[in-house]
Amino acid sequence: MEKYHRYTLYLLGVSTVVRLFLANALEFGNDEVYYWLYAKYPALSHFDHPGFVGLFIQFFTGNLWWETELAVRLAAVIPATIAMYVVFLMGAMLRDEQTGFVAVILYNLSIYGGIIAGIFILPDAPLVLFWLLACYFFMKSIPYEPNKTNRRFMVLGLFFTGCAMYSKYQAVFLLVGLFAYLLIYNREWLRQAAVYLGLLFPVVAIGLVGYWNFENDFISYRFHGDRVSLLSAEFNGTTFGRELLGQVLYSNPYVFVILLLTMLALRKKRLVLNHQYTRIFMCFALPLVLVSLYLSMFRPTLPHWSGVAYLTLIPLLAFYIVSKAISIRKLGIGLATFYVLLIVASITINTGWLLPDPKVETPELAGRRDALMDMYGWKQVGRKLEQFFKEEQLTELPIVSDKWFPAAHIDYYVAHPLGMKVYGLGNLRDIHKYYWINKEYEALDLQRVLYITDSRNFRRPSEIYSHLYQRMECLVVLPVLRNGRTVKNVFVYQLIKE
């Protein structure tokens, strides 16, 4: 079986190279460029999420010494490679290294694991790594008697649980899974000091986030509470269907079908598997999946909320594939095809090849229906505005925005290279992190400012700032070109108080 360990290392190398290529080829999406702000303006916690994603970015960029898209996304690509190896170890624990190798293939086929948390810099990047490390060490400890070695594994599992909780709030389900397992299957651990010593790590994570929220009127808790509150809620079939479909797509429909077959085989006792491991997977994965689906019955949810739970089940799926002698060669061909499609998609986004000509629209609506434009055009905007601002001697003016997007894109691609400042001039729930960034610019003169909008999200400044600014002048309209065709327009206004 040693050859499968070698195959795994080869696969990890290929996967990393492909994801590095994609990380370098694509511009930042809305969320990614926003989390760059976490590293630029570090804090104990933030409005939307805890602080680990910002720490990851700082570490992998040398505290923003090198902050290209590739450098920032190293904080997702490298941790994902490590997480894949952890999944290999988990699969090898279930059966053998062949199972671990298949688990890594399935991980790469997962849209959530291989792309969302494996390329793009989101809080999911540290969450996935720490969650899987926690599960791995719990697998090595909680099914067994609490001897000296296993107690160390327990403490390590709780350490990584704390790290996961400082990455994203849903990591609390690691504690739910742990104590569900211990209470039902192995209460001996509840008499061990190692458990309560290890709980100090999650407590520290909660304490850091809690202290920041105490200093900021518990704003994060109120924000997320509104997102998941079920008070006065009625069943919403649309949000439930969207969440269920999203979970299938983010897992990859093929992987999801394997999951259903695995669950059916377990139910009918057709898999010869250590039942202790099966219980671990169920305890750590199912609660988050079921709670996400339940919440979606009443409120809008996002399918990536439960993505890490599906990754937790991947070693179990690999066990099923190996046990049923499903062709690994065909899996490999499928993965190679998947990689080719991803590379073609990135080229298409940047060149417009294979895409139809954009429909003729008004300048204010160009590109509004083109979802691919979320990751294209801002570099071009930055170059054009750099020249324009320097020629017109506008680089000393602040740029205002009433929403965190496109404010973060403007900040990274336009303002930051020129040493300009972006000020969030709007309400807290729209500007998010900029509410705190503004405090660093308290002495900023806002008598005369610039306002930038694009045709993807066009809004005239008169719709937003007429109560603050009396003079509003459109200085320039810049087309964003792809393959010689205008795909969107950027509008720059000057606003002046009289």
N, C-alpha and C positions, 0 to 999 in steps of 0.2 A: 504493500500500500504506500510505500515511500514515494512512488511516482506521483501519487495524487497530491502530496504536499508540494512536490516540484511543480506540477501543473498549476496548483493554486498560486504559487509565487509568480509564475509566468502570467497567469490571468490578472493578478493584481497589478503587475507591471503594465500590461496592455491597457487595462481599465484606467489606470492613472494617467497614462499618456493620452488616451482619448479624451478624458475629462479635462486634462490640462489644455488640450487643443481647444475644446469648446469654451473653457473658462477664459481663454485669451481671445477667442474669435467674437464673442458676443459682448455687447454693451450691457451695463447694469439695468436690471428691471427696477420698477418703482420701489419695491420692498428692499432690495439689496442696497441701493444707494442710500436709502434711509438708515440702514444699520451701519453704514460707514460713519454716520454721525455719532454712533455710540462710541466709536474709537476716537473720533476727533474731539468729542466732548464727553469724556468718561465720567461715570458717576456710580454710586453703589447700586443703583437700579435705575429704571427708566419708565416712562409713562406706559409703554406697551408691554415690555418684557423685562426680566432680570438682566444682569449685566454681562453674562459670560460670552455672548457673541461678540461684544465689543472687545473683551480681553483677548479672544481668539484672533481678532483682526489686528489688534496691537502687536500680538506676539509674532504673527506670520508676516507682518509688514515692517518689523523693526520699529514699532511705534510710529507707523505711517511714514517711515523714511522712504519706502517704496510702496506707492499706493495706486498702481495700475489695476485694472480689473483682474488681471491674472494674480497679482500679489495679494489683493484682498481676498480673492476666491481660494487662494491656497488654504485659507482657514476652513474651507469646506472640503476641498479635494483631498488633502492629506488626512484629516480625521476620518473621512469616509473610507479611505484605503485601510486604515487601522481597524475601523469598525468591520470591514469585510473580513479581515483576518480573525477578528473575534468571533464572527459568525462561523468561520471555518472551524475554529476550536470547539464551538458549541456543537456543530454537526459531528465532529470527530468524537465528542463525548457520547453522543447518542448511539453511534454505531462504529464508524471508522472514518479514515481520511477521505475516502471516496464520497461519503455523505457530506463531509465538510466542503469538498470541492464543488459538489452540486449546489450546496447552500450559497456559495459565493456567486455561482452563475445566476441563481434566482435573485440574489441581492442586486446584481447588475441589471437584471431585467425589470426590476421594480422602478417605476417612474419616480416614486417618492424617494427611495433609497439611492438609486443610481444618479438621478438628475436633481430633483428638488433639494435634497439634503446632501448630495454628492458633488454638486457643481456650484450651485448658487449659495451665496453667503446669507444665511437666514439663521434664526435661533435654533432651527432644527439641526444644524450642523453639529454644534456641541451636544445638543440633547441626544441625538442618535448614538454618538460615540459613548457618552457616559451611561446612557440607559442600557446599551448592550453590554458594556463592561460590568455594570451592576448585576445584570441578569446572569452573566457568565460566572461571577464569583458566588452568586446565590446558588447557582446550579452545583457548584463545587462544595457547598456547605450545608444548606438547609435540609437536604434529604437524609443527611447522615447524623451520626451522634456528634455532639459538640466537643470534639477533642481539640488539642492545642492548634493544630494546623487548620482545622475547619473554623475555629473561632477567628483566626486571622483572615480567612477568606470572607467571613461574615462582616468583619470590620471594613475590609476593602469594598465589599458590596455596598455597604452603607456610606462609605466615603464617596463612591461614584454616584450613589443616589443623591447625596447632597450637591454634587457638581451638576447633575442633571436638573435638579430643582432650581439651581441658580442659572440654568439655561432657559427653561420654559416651565410654566406653571403645571402643565399636565403630568410632569414627572412625579407629582404626588401619588400617582397611581402605582408607582413602584412600591411605596410604603403600603398602599392598599393591598397589593398583591402579596407582599412579604408577610404581612400580619394575617391575611386570610389563610395563607398556606400554613403558617406556624400554629394558628389557632385550631385549624381543622386537622392537620396531618402530623405535626411534630411539636407538641407543646413543651418538650424538654428544653428547647431553645429559649423559651420565655423565662427560664430560671437562670439564664447565663448573663453575667455582667457585660460580656462582649457586645450583646445586642444593644444595651442601653448606653454603653460607651460609644459604639458606632453611631447611635442616633444623634450624637452631638453634631455630626457633620450636616445632616438635614436641618437640625435646629439652627446651626450657624447660617445656612443658606436662607432659611425663613427669617432669621433675625436681621440679616443684611437688607433683604427686601422690605421687611416690616419696618425697620428703622427709617429707611428712605421714605416709605409711605407715610409714616408718622410725621415726618418733617414736611410732607407735601399733601396733607389732608386726605390721606388714604386714596389718592386719585386712581392708582392702578386697580385697586380692588373695586372701586365704584365703576370704573370703565368696563372691566371684565364682568362684573356683576350684572350690568345692564345687558351684556351680550348673551349671558346664559340664564338670566332670570326667567322663571316660568310663571310668575304671578300674572293672573288674568290671561293666561295664554290659551289659545285654542289650537286644535290639531291643524297642522299645515302640511298637506300632502305634497306640495311643491318642494318645500325645503327638505322634507324627508327623502323624497325621490332623488333630489339633487345630491344630497349627502351620500345616499346609497350608491348611486351611479359614480360619484366622485371617488368613493372608496374602492370601487371595482377598477376604475381607470387608473388611479394613482398606484394601485398594487400591480397593475398590468393584468388585463383580462385573463391571459393564459395562467399567470401565477394565481389569480383568484380562483380559477376553475380547479387547479391543483389543490388549493386550500379546501374547497368544498369536498373534493374527493377524499382528502386526508381526514377531514372531520367525519365523513360518512364511514370510512374504514375504521376509525377509532371507535365510533359508536357501535359498529357491528363486530368489534373486536377482531378485525382482520389484520391488525398490525401487532407484531410481537415487539413491544417497546416497554422499557422500564416505566411502570405506571407513575413512579415518583416524578420523573421528568415530564410526563404528560401533564400532571397536576401543576407543575411549575409554569409550564407554558400557558395553561389555561388561566392561572391566577394572575399572571403578569400581563397577558394580552387582552383577554376578553373584557374585563371591566371597562377599559378605555374605549374599546370598540362599541360596546353596548351603550355606554353613557353618551357617546357622540351621536349615535343613532337616535337615542331617546331625546336628547336636546333638539335634534333636527326636526323632530315631530312638532315642535312648537316655535322654534326660533331659527333664523338663518345660521348655519354653521359652515365651517371650512373643512373639506375632506382630509387635508393634511394634518388636522388635529390628531387623528388616530393613526397616522402613517407609521409611527414608530412601533405601535402595537402589532401591525402586520409584519414588520421586519422581525419582530421577536419570534414570530411563528415560522420563519423561513427554515430554520434547521429541521423542524418537524416535517415540513413539506419535502425537504431533501431526503429525509429518512423514508418517506413514502415512495419517492421516485426510485431510490436505490432498491428498496424492498420489492417493488413491483417490476423491477428491471426495465424501466422506461429508458429509452435510448438517450444516453448522455451526449452522444455525437450530434443528435438532432437538436438538443438544447444548445450546444456550442454553435451550431449553424445559425440557430435563431438569434443568439446573442450577437454573432458577427453581423447578421443582417440588421439588427437593432442599432449597432454602432454605426453602420454605413448610413442608415436613415437619419441618425442624429447629426452626422457630419454634413449630409446633404441639406438637412433642414437649416443648419447654421449658415451654410453657403447661400442658401436661398434667402434667408433673412437679410444678409449683407449685400447681396447682388440683385435680388428681385427676379433671378432666373426662375423659370417654371411658373411664375405668377402672372395672372392676367393684368392688362393695363388698368391702372386705377381709373375709376369712373370720374368723369368731369363733374366737379362740385364747386361750390363757392369757396374762395380761399379760406374762409373760417371753418369749413367742414372737411377739408382735405385730409384723408387718412383716418377719419374717425372710426370707420368700420374695419380697419386693418389692425388686427390684434398683434401682428408681428412687429408693428411699429413701437411697441413698448420697449423693445431692445435694439432699436436702430435709430440713428439720426442725431443723437445728442453730441457725439464727438464733432460732427460736422457743424452743428449749431455753435459749439464752443469755439471752433476755429473762426467762423464767420463773425461771431460777436466780439471776439478778441480784437480782430482788425477794426471793426466798426467802433467799438468803445474807445480804442486808442486814437483813432482818427478824429472822433468827435469829442475827445477829452472828457469821457464820462466815467472813467474808472474809479473816481472818488465818490461817486454816488452809491448809496445802498440800494439793494434790490428788495422789493417787498413781495410777499405772497400770502394769501389767506388760507392756503392748504399745504400740508406736508408734501404732497405731490402736486405739481412738479417742483416744489421748492427744493427738495433734496437733489433732483437732477440738475437744476439750475446751479445749486451750490457746488456740486462736484465738477460738472463739466464747464461751467461758465465762470462763476465767482471765484472759486478756490484758485484756479491757475492765475487769475489776475489780482489776487489779494483783495477782492471785493467782499462785501458783507451781505448776507441774506437775512432779512428780518421777517419773522412770522407775524404779519399784521392781520390777525383774525382771532376767532375764539379757540379756546384750548382744545376742544375735541376735533378741531380741524387742523390745527398746526402741530399738535402733539409735542415732539421733542423741542420744537422751536420756541415753545413757551419758556423753556429753561435756557436755551441758547440766547434768547433776547436779553436775559439778565446780564450777559457778558457785554452787551452793547447798550447799556442804559444811557450812556452819554451820546448816543448816535443822533445825528441831526436828521430828522425825517421831514423837513420842510420841502425838500425836493428829492424825489426818488424815481427809480425805474421799476416798471412792472412788465413782466414777461409772461406771455401765454402762447400756447400753440394750438393748432387746429384740431389736435386730438382731444383737447379739453378746453376749447375756446370759451372765454368769458371776457366781456368788455370791462375795463376798470370802472366804468360808470355804474355797472351793476353792483359793484362791491364797495367802492370807496368814494362815492359821491358825497357822503357826509363828512369826509375828511379832506378831500382835495377838490379844489374848484377848477383848476386848469388841467386838462388831460390831452396830451398830444401823442399821436402815433408817429414814432420816429422812423421806423423802418419795418418792412415785412420781408423776411428772409425765407426763400424756398429751401426745403431739404430735398436733395436729389438722391435717387437710387436708380442706377442704370440709365442715367440721363433723363429720368422722369421725376416730376415733382410729386412727392408722396405725402408731404405735409408742409405747413407754413408756420413760421414763428413770428410773433408780433411783439415789438418792443415799444412800450409807451413811457412817456415822461409825465409824472404827476407832480403838481406844484400847489402848495397851500398859498392862499392870498390873504 
